[in-house]
Amino acid sequence: MIVPTFNRPDVLRSALASVSAQTLLAEDTVEMVVVNDAGTDVTDVVAVTDAFTDILERAGGKGRLTVRLLTLAANRGLPAARNVALEVARGRWVAFLDDDDLWLPDHLRVVVAAGEAAGVQVAHATCLVADRRLSLLTAPLAVASGAGVRFDQPYDPQALLVSNMLPIHAAVCRHPFESGVRFDETVRVQEDWRFWLDLAVGRGWRGIHVNTTTAIYHRIPSDAAMTTWASNAADRDAAVTSARAFADGARTVWARWPVPPGSPAATGRAWVDAMYAAIGERMAVGGPVGHYYYEQTVTAIHLGLRGLLDDGEVRSRIRSYVNGTPARSARQGAPGEARS
C-alpha cells in the first residue's frame, strides 16, 4: 500500500485507520509505505498504525502489517511521492490510498482475490463519491443506503483513451517493477490517468472490475473550487484556471494516445470536449458547475460508448450535469458479480 500525504494529519489518521481495518491482514502480509511530501510531521500518526502490527502478532493470525514512513526533504508533488514509494515497495500487488480517502474493511481482500482468480494485472472495485467526510463507522452505512454517485464502470482500456474512469485508490495492480511505468512527475493533474494508460494501453495489462463498493472518494464541496463558486474574484479566477488545466491536460493525453477518426474513442473525446465547453460557458455567466458533473459525465459517456445512449442524449445529460440541473440520474453501483 502506498499512502502519500502532505499537511493533512487529521484526515491521514482516518485513512490509516481504514488500512488497519483491512480483513486481508488476518491472512496475508501487507506492506504500507507512507510518504510525507515534506509536510507536517506525521510520525505520531503513523506510529498508531505501526503499533497495530503488535496486536496482529499477539492475536496469532497469519497476517502481518509492516509500516514504513519516508519523509522527503523538499516538496516534490503527488506523482513523485508515489514514485518514491514504488521504488521501495516489494509487494506482488500495489494499492494506492490518498490521505483524504478511505477503504472499507474488505477492500484489499476483495480486489486482490479477484485479480488473482482472473489472472489479470489490474483489479478495481466500485467507488462511492462522498460529499461529506465519512469515517469507518459512517462509510458502510452510506454504501448500504444505495444513494450517491459512484464510479462503477468496467475495466476498459478503450474507455480509458477517452477519460479517466478508474479512481486510483479503488484499484490494485501488479507491481510495475519491470514495466518501467511510473507516474509522470512533470504534471500536477491527471497523473493517475496517464499511469493507467501506460499500463492498460501501452503495456496491454488486463483488468477486472468487482462491482462491490469498497472505496470512498471524498469530493467535499468546500474543497472543490469549480463546484463551489467563490464570492471573490481571485478564487473565481483560480477555478477557471483549474478548469483550463484539466482541459489542456486531457488534450495532451489525447495527443500522446491518438485514436482513429470516427472511432468510438474519438466520439467519446468529442463528448469530453463538450463537457469542457459547457464548463467554460457556465463559468462565463458567473455560476459554479454541478458538484458531481465529472462523475455523472463519465457515466453518460460510458453508456454512450456502449450504445445505450445516442449522441444527443449524452450531450444533453452532460450539459445538465455541468449546470447542476436535474437530469436522469447516473447509474448507481450495486453489489454483484465481478465483470471484466
N, C-alpha and C positions, 0 to 999 in steps of 0.2 A: 504494500500500500504506500502510495506517495501522497503526502499532505503538505503542500506549500502554504505558507502563512506570512502575513505582513500586517503588523499593528492591529490585530483583532483578537486579542487573547480571550475575550469573553465568548465569542462565537466559536473560536477554536476549541474551547473546553467542551462545548456541546458536540462538535464534530467528532472529537476524540472519544467522547462517551459513547457515540454510536459505533465506533470501532471496537471498543471494549465489549460491547453487547453482541458482537457477531457470533452467531451459533457455530460457525465454522471453527472457532477457536477450541471447541470441545473435542475436535477430531483431527486437526491438522496444525502444522506450524505456520505461523503467519508473521511476516516481517513488515514493520512500519518504519518509513523514513519520513521524518518531519523536517522540512527545510524552512528555516526562518530567513526571509529575504532581507536581512539587515534591519529588522524592525524591533519592536518592543521585546524585551527578554521574555521568553515563554518556557524557561527551564522548569519552573514550578508547575505549569500547566501540563507539560509533557510528563513530568515525574509522576503525576497521578495515574496516567495510563501505564507507565513503566511499572509501577507498583502492582498493577493488575497481573503481571506475569507471575509474581509470587503466589497470588491467590490461585491461579491456574495450577501451579505446581503442587500446592497443598491439597487441592481438590483431587489430585491424582489422575486428571484427564490426559488424553493422548496429545492434546494440542498445546501450543506454546505461542506466546506473542513476544517477539523481540522488537525493541524500540531503539531507533537512532535519531538523535537530534543534530542537524547540521545548521550552523549559523553562518551566513555569508557576511563577508567583511563590508561589502557595498551592495546597495540595492540593484539587482540586475533584471528584475521583472519576472512575471509568472512563467514564461517559456523557459528561461534559463534555470529557474528554481526547479522546475520539473526535470530538466535535463541533468542537473547535478544529482538529483535523486536516482535517475535511471542509471547513471554510471556506477552507483554503489549497490543498487538493489540486485538481489540474486534469486528472487522467486521465479518459478516457472510461469506464473501468471502475474500481471501487473494491474493494479487498480489505482485510480486517481480519485482523491476526495479534496475538493476545495474547502478552505477553513470555515466557510459560512454555510455549508450544506450538510446533509445527513444521509445515512443509510439506515434502513430498517434492519432488525436483527438477522433476518435470513438472507440479506442481500448477497454476500460473498458466497455463501453455501449454494444458493440457487444458481447464480450465473456461472460459477466455476464448474459445478456439476453439469450444467447444460453444455458448456463449452467442451468439457472432457467427453461427454457422451456423444456429441455430434462430431467430434474430431475436427473442430474449427479453431481458428486463431483469435476470434473476437466473439464475445457473448455479452449481450446487454439486456437489461430489464426495462420495464416501463418506469417512467419518471414523472412524479407529480410535481407540478409547478405551484408553489405556495406563495400567497401574497401577504402572509404574516409569518412571523418566526415560530417554527414548530420545535418541539422537543421530542425526546424518546417516548414521553408519555402521551403527547398530543398527536404526533405524526401517525401512529396506527389508526387512531380514530378518524383523522382526516382522510386517510386512504380508504378505510372501510365505508365511509359515507358515500363513496362513489361520486362525490362532487369534485369540481375543479377541472382545470385543463391539464392534459398530460402529453408527454412525448411517448407515443406508443407505436411508432412506425416500424415495420420490419427492417431488418438489415438489408440494405440495397445500395451497392456501390454506384449504380446509375443515378439514384436519387441523391446520393452524396455529391454528385457532379453539379447538382442544382443549388443546394444549400445544406447547411449542417442540420441534420435531423437526429444527431446522436450526442446527447449530453455526456460530457467526458466522464462524470462520476457515476453514470448509470451502467458503465461497461467495464469489463476486464478484457485484457488482451495478452496473448503470449508475449513474453519479454522480447522486445525487438533488438536483442544483442547483436545478431549477425546481419540484420536487415540494413543497418546504418541509419534507420529513420529516427529522427529526433524532432523536437519542437523547434520551430523557426524563431530564433531569438531576435530577428530583425523587425518583428511586428508586435503590436500591442493588442490587437484584436484578431479573433478568428484563428488563433494559433492551433486550437484543438481541431478545427475543421481541416486545416492543412495536414495535420498529423494523421487523421483518419483517411484522407485521400491518398496520402503517400503509402499507407498500408493497404487499403482496400483496392485502390485502382492501380497504384504504382507497383505494389508487390503481389497483388492478387489474393490478398488474405480473405478467407471466407469467414462468415459470421452467422450468428443465430440470435433471434430476439425471443426472450421469455416474456410473455405477456402477463406478468405479475408485477405489481407496483412495489418496488423495494428501495427506490431512491427518491430523495426530496431535493428539489432545486428551489432555493429561496429567491423569489423575484419580488422584493419589497417595494411598494410604491415610493416611499421616501428616498430610496436609493437609486431609482430609475429616472434619469434626467429627462428622457424623451417622453415618458408617460406621466410625469408629474410636472406640469408646466409652472416654471418659477415666476414670481412676480417681478423680479429684477432682470434687466436686460443682459447682464453678464452671464447669468445662469441660463437664460434662454439661448444666448449665443453658443454656450458650451453644448447645449442639447443639439443644436443644429450642426455643430462641428462633429459631435459624436455620430449623428446620423450619416453625415457625409463620409466619415471614416469607415463605417461599416459598408456603405455602398461602394466606395472605392476599393475596399478590401475584397469584396465579392468579385468585382470585375478583374482584380489582379489574380485571384484564384482561377477564374474562368479562363483568363489568358494563359495561365500555366497548364490548364487541363481543357483544351479545346474539344468541342463536340461537333458532329456533323450538322449543318443547317437542316432544319426540318425534323430533326430527331426529337424524341420525347424530352431528352435533357435540354435541348435548345428551347423547346416550348416552355419547360419549367423555368428556365432562366429568364425568359420574357415575362413570366408571372412575377418573379422576384424583382425584376426591373419595375414592373407596375407597382409593386409594394413600395419601393423606394420613391417612385414618383408621387404616390399618394401621400407618403410621409412628408415630402417636400411641400406639397400643396397644403396639407393640414397645418404645418408649422408656419407657412406663409400667411395664413389668415389668423394666426395667434392662438392656436389650440394645441393641447397635447395629443398624442396618439393613444389609441386604446391600450390598456395595460398589458393584455395578452396578445397584442397584434402579431408578434412573431410566431408564437406557438400555434395560434389559430391559422395563420397563413401557411405554415409548414403542413398542417393537416389538410388544408384545402388543396395545396399543391400536390400532396401525396395522393389524394383522392382523384385529382385531375390526371395525374400520371397513370393511374390505374384505369382510367376511362369511366370513373363513376361520377364525374362532373364534367360538363363541357366548358369550353374556354370562357364563355360569357358568365357562367355561374362562378367559376373560380375568380375571375376579376371582380365580380360583384361582391363576393364574400371578402376578398382582400380589402376592398375599399371600405366595407362596413367595419371590418376588424380594425383597420387603421384609424377610422373616425370614431371608434368606440360606440357605434350604433348597433342595435340589435340585428343579429343575423342568425341563421340556423346554427346551432351550437356545434363546436368542434367535437369530433368523435371522442368519446370517453373511453379510457382504458378500463379493462376489467380482467380479473384473474382468468387464466385459461391455459391452453396448451402452448408449448414452445413452438415457434414457427421461424423458418429461415427467411 
